[in-house]
Structure formats: C-alpha cells, structure tokens
Amino acid sequence: MSGCAARRYVAAALGRCRARGLPLWEQPPARGPRLPPRPGAAALPLLLPRRHLSSRNRPEGKVLEPVGVFEAPKQHGKYETGQLFLHSVFGYRGIVLFPWQARLYDRDVASPVTEKSENVAGHGSKEVKGKTHTYYQVLIDARDCPHISQRSQTEAVTFLANHDDSRALYAIPGLDYVSHEDILPYSSTDQVPIQHELFERFLMYDQTKVPPFVARDTLCAWQEKNHPWLELSDVHRETTENIRVTVIPFYMGMREAQNSHVYWWRYCIRLENLDSEVVQLRERHWRIFSLSGTLETVRGRGVVGREPVLSKEQPAFQYSSHVSLQASSGHMWGTFRFERPDGSHFDVRIPPFSLESNKDEKTPPSGLHW
C-alpha cells in the first residue's frame, strides 16, 4: 500500500471511529519532538486523552497526549507478535500476542455448492465452504476497558477450573480475539505502551526488533501448553436485515460430574448493525442439539443481562457465554429478536455452528498453565 493510500485508509478509519463515539481524538500535534514513524507508517499521530473520560466519551479537560504514530494497515500477510494496534470497531488499544488461522464460514457469500435438504440446524440452506482467515490473540489495555463496556464485555478468556476448585470456570480478563481487518496498527517509543498484568510477563522491549516487543519464553510456553483451549478454528457469520451475527465457538474441555462426562464450550457473539436505523435486541432463542439425541430450547430476554441498542454511532455489541453437554459434540443455532423505533419486531438468524471436542484430549485443562 502506498503512503498516500495508507493515509487515506487510516483517515477513513479514524472517521469511522469518531462517528461511532470511540475514545479517540485527533488534533494537530503539539510543538515539540514527534515520534518517528516506522518505515511504511502512515504518519498520522494517535492522540488520546491524558485525563479520564467523561460518561459521554469525551475528555473532561480535552487534554491530549501523543500515544504513537499510525502505520499502513497490511492488506497482505499478517501482523507479528508485539504489534500495537487500535481496534477499528471498539476503539481500544491492544497488542498482538500471536495469530490464529481460522476457517470463516460466511453464509452471506454465494457458494457454487447446490442447495441441500433440511439439516440438523434447521436452516435448510446451502452448504457453506470455509475460507482461511487470520485472527489474533491480543491483550487489551486496561485503561480502555471502562470506555468500551457499553459496546462489549471487557473480553476475557475463560478456562475450566481445577477439579478441586469450587468454581466451574475462571477467566483471564483483557484477552480478546481480533480479526485482521479490525487492526489499525501503530508504533510507539514507550517501552510499556499497554497496561495489562500479563504484558511484562509475556513480552519484553527490544529496540533492535520491528516491532520492538518480542515474546518471552513464558508466552511461548503458555501458548504451547494451552493451545487446545485457546485455539480459534471456526468462525461463522450470517446477515439478516442488515444485522450481521458472527459466532466463534471454543472447546474448553471435559469434566466428570456425578458419574458422567460433561463437555464445555465457550462461544463469542458479535452483533453489528450495517444500517443507519436504530434497533434494540430484545430476545434470544437458542436450539441446542446434543449427539446424545437431546434437543434443548432456550428463550430469554436480551443477552448477558443486557438489551443492547445498535445505532450508527455504536453499531456493534460483543459478548461471550458458555454451554455444556453430556456428549462430546453437538450443534447450536437460533435467532435474536430485534425491535425497531416504531415498535415492530424482526428475527435475525444465528448461523448454525458445531460444538466439537478434542477427541485426542489426554489431559484436560486444570487451572492456568505457565
């Protein structure tokens, strides 16, 4: 990407961020030393408020300070460990830990495969072919978490707790999975640019490297030991009436309970309003099919105790939840019911997705591995 094209791309992305009310402000850089851009950088300053934000996502004193310099987004290839970025939808600062190669099943993309008969997911739609897509395991800057809480859960990765732990699950906060196109890369001369309890445990500064943050042995060991429970393999996407639903399921492991095996999965849901009309999520309707032959129906108000509003300014909402089955595999599908300003309702399809266990699992996860 040329320098001019990169600047146009980043400027357009910044415009989208401002339109969505994200915690980002841009103004001419103050006099004084400027951060040197890396080769290929878009040379647009990233400035964030020095003071805490008000409830309306504006700096109380409008005092900005430079954080870094935007770089040209990569159209090809992938970002490396240690790449700093701004999330193009949720606006938080983060840093890439490592990439995942996932299979994206997009039901909005036409497929040459012929229509197939009604399947277990109840959609009766065409077979969808997956394509390879890059996602990243990232750390979220803790300073930005309060300002994205209305658009997203402060994302976390949950694990099964130890057998002797009274809790079924525990979470590592500030971990997220980010799609390649949601990365707005930037560089910084700050040796600790991200505030997260795992930053200095996982990464170290090396000014001879590009980017200058490299993986410690602890990050490599953590990734290797927890790979089965961190791995992102399948992503499912479908759009109904300009509401796009993306689902990412994760297998979490198996536990024994009352002389039976219980298999656990986590699934991350992202809702995006691709239109300018304001809509509000009112209800969820899930169908959960287990390999054991059971079919469960779950209905309820909203999701995770919320009924999010999706507007042009704040078009997306993301959350995670969990499901357990007494079988090693199953399927989930369903609908979200949305309400328009005039009081009318419409249903949005949740793309069907599989719940698959790691059949070669030898040692299920038990607490945090280092």
N, C-alpha and C positions, 0 to 999 in steps of 0.2 A: 504494500500500500504506500503510495507516495505521501510526502509530507502534507501537501495541500488536501489530499483526500482524507488523510488521517485527521487533520484539524477539523474538516467538515463533519466527519463521523463523530468525533468526540464532542464538538459543539452541538450537534443534533442530540446526542445522548444527554448532555447537560441540560438541554432544553426540555427533554422528556422528564428528567429528574426534577427540574424546577416546577414543571406543570403538575407533577404528582405530589408536590409538597414535601419532597425528600430533604433530609438535613444537609443540604449543600448550597453554598452561596458563592458567587463568583464576582469579583470586582478587580479593577486594575491592581496589579501587585504593588505593594508599598515600596518606597525607595529603600535601597539597601541591597545587600547581597542576595542574589537569586540562586535557587537550587539548580545545579547544572543538569540539563536533560541528558538521559542516556541516548546513545545513537538510535535514531529512528523515533525518538519521542515526539509527541505532538506539540510540545512546548506550550501547553495551556496549564496555568497554575491551578492546583487544587487547594482551595482555602476553606477552612471550617471554623466555626465559632470557638473562641477561646473560653467563653463563659458557657454555662449550662443553657440548654434551650428552654424556651417557654413552652406552654402547652400547645401553642399554635405552630410549633416547629420553626420559630424564628429566634435569632439570638437576642437576648434581652438588651444588651448594650451594643449589638451589631459590631462587635469587635472580632475581626477575623485574623487568622494567622495562617501562614503557608504550611501545608502538610507535605506537599510533594509536587511533582510535575507529571501530568498525564502523558502516557505513551500511546503509540499507534496500536490499536487492537489487532490481534492476529486473526487474519482471515484463513490462514492455513497453519497446520501444526498445532502444538499445544503449549500451554504455559508451564514453566518449570517450578519445582519446589522453591518457595521463597518469594514468589511473585506477589507484590502488593496489588490490591485492586479495590475499586468501589463497585458495589453491586448495583447494576443498572436499574433494577426494579425496586429493591428495598432500601437502597441508599447507604448501607453500612460499609465500613472499612473492614477489609479482611486480608488474609494471606493464604496462599495455596500451600497445602501440605503435600499432596500427591494427586495424580489424575486417576480416573477410572474410565475404562472403555465399556460403555453400556450399549444395549440394544434398545433403540427407540421404536416403539410400535405406535405410529401416528395414524389414527383412523380417519383423519381429515385428508390424508394424501391418497390419491387414486391409486389403485393396485390393479395390475393386469390379471390377477387371480379371479376366477369366476366366483359368483355368489355361492355360498354354501348353505346348507339347511340349518334349521334352528339348533344352536349348540347349548351346552350346559349353562352358559352365561345368559341365555335368554334373549340375546340381541338378534339372532338370526341374520347377522350381517356378514360381509365378506371376510375372508381370511386376510389378516394384515401381516405383511412382511416387515421384519425389523431391519433397521439400518444402524450402523455403528455411530455412536455419538459420544463426545467427550464431556465428562463431568469432573468436578474437582472436590476433594475433601479439603475443607478450609477451616480456619479459625476466625471467629467474629470478634472485632474489637469491642470489649466490654463497655466502653464509653458510649457506643452507639445503640446498645440493646434497649435502653428505655425509650428511644425515639422511633423504634420500629415495632413496638409491642402491639400497636393497633392494626398493623398490617400483617404481622407474622408473629407466631410464637417465637420467643427467643430460642432459636432452634437448638436442639440438643440431640445427642445420640444415646439411645437407651440400650442397656445390656441386661441380661438376666443376672440376678444376684447369686451369691454363693448358696449352696444347698442349705447351709446352716444359718442363713440370714433371714430375718423375719420379713424383709421386703422381697417382693417378687421381682422388682425392677429397680435399677438405679440409672442415673443419667449423668453424662458429661456435658455441661452446658457450653454454649458458644461454639459448637461444631455444626457445620452445615455441609450440604452438597449443592454445588452451584454449576449450572450449565455453562458451556463455553461462551455462548453468546451473551450471557449476563455479566461477563467480566469486563470492567473498564480498568485496564492496567495503569498503574502509576509507579513512579520511583520516588525514593526519599533518602535523605542523608542521615536520618535519625537511626541510631543503632538499635533502638527498641521502638519501632513505629506502631506496634499493635499491643494493646493491653489485654492480655489473657494469661491466666495462670499457667498455661502449658507452653507459652511462646518460648521462653528461655530454656525450657526443658526439652523442647523439640528442635529448636533452631538456634544457630549462632551466626554472628556477624562475621563476614569475610569480605573485606573491601576489594579483594582481587577477583571475586566472582561476580557474574551477572546472571540473575540478580544477586545482591550481596548477602543473602541469607541462605545458609546451607543446612541440610538435615544433620542433626546429631545422631549418634548411634541409637539413642533411646527412641527416636522417631522411627527409624528403620526396624528396630526390634518390635516396637508396638504395632506397626503396620503388619509385620510378618505374623506375629502371634495372634492378632485379632482379625486377620484378613477375612475369614469366613463370615464374621459377624459385622464387618464394616462394608464388605463388597457391595457395590451397586451394579446389578447385572441387567435388569429390565426396567424400562420406563414406558408408561402407557399414556396416551394423550387422545382426547376427543373434544370437539367443539359442538355445542348445541345453542342455537340462537345467540351467537357471539359471546357465549361463556365457555371458555376453554378450561377443561379439567385435566390436570396432569397427576398421575399416580406413580409413586416409586415404592415398591414393596421390598422389605429386608427380612431375611430369615434370622432369628435371634437364638435358636437353639431349642433343646428339649429338656424337660424336667419330669421327674417321676412324682406323681401325686396320687395318693390313695390307690396304690397298686395298678396305676395306669400311666401311660406316657402322655404328656401334654406338650404340644409343639407351639412355639410362639413366633409371631411375626410383628414387625412394625411397618406401618405404611405412612408415607408422607403425601399429603394432598396439597396441590396448589390450584387456586381458583383465579382466573383472570377475565376481566370484563374487556372485551375487544371493541366495545361500542361506547358511545358517549352517554347513553341512557343510564341513569342511576337505578340499580337493582339491589335487593337485600335478600340474603339467604335466610329462609325461614325453617325448612325442614330437611331432614336426611332420611333416606330409605335404602337400607342395605339388604342384599341377599347374600348369604354365606353358605356355600356348599362344601361339605367335607367328604373326603374319599371314603369315609365310613358309611356314607349314604344319607347323612342328615342334611337338611336344608333349613337354615335359620333365617328369620326375617327380623330386622331391627329398624324401628322407626323412632324418631325423636325430634325435638326442637333444636335447630341450629347445629353447630359443631363445637366441641370442646367448651360448652357453656356460652358460646357467642352466636350472634346472628349478624355477621359482618355485612357492611354496606360496601358495594363495589361501585366506584364512580370514576369519572375521567381523571380526577386528581389522585385518587387512591384506588387503582383498578385491580389490585391483587391482594389475595389473602392466602396464607400458608399455615398448615398445622400438621401435626403428627398424632397418630393414635396406634392402638395395638389390638391384636386379635389372637386368640389361642384356640387350637383344635385338638381333639383326641385322635388325630390321624396325621400322617406325615405329609399330606398335601390337600389342597382344596382350591376353590375359586371364590372370588368376590366380585360383585357388580352392584349397580343400583342407580339411584337418581338423587339429585338435590332439587328441592323446590324453591324457586325464587319469586319475589314479589316486585312488581313494577310500581311506580309512583301512583298510578291510577287504581291500585288495589288488585289488579289482575295477577294471576299466577302462571308460571310455566315451569316445566320439569327439564332439568339438564342431566344428560346421561353421564354416569361414571363409567369410564371404559373398563370392560372386564379384565381381570388380571389373575394370574395364578399365584397360589401360595405353595412354594416348593421348599422342601427341606434338603439339607445336605446329607444325602444317603450314605456318604462315606465318612460321616462325622464319627470321630473316635472319642474325642474329649470335648464335651460341651463347655461353653464359656462359663467361668466361675469367677466373678469379680474382675477387676481391672488388671490386665496383664501388662507388665513392663519388660 
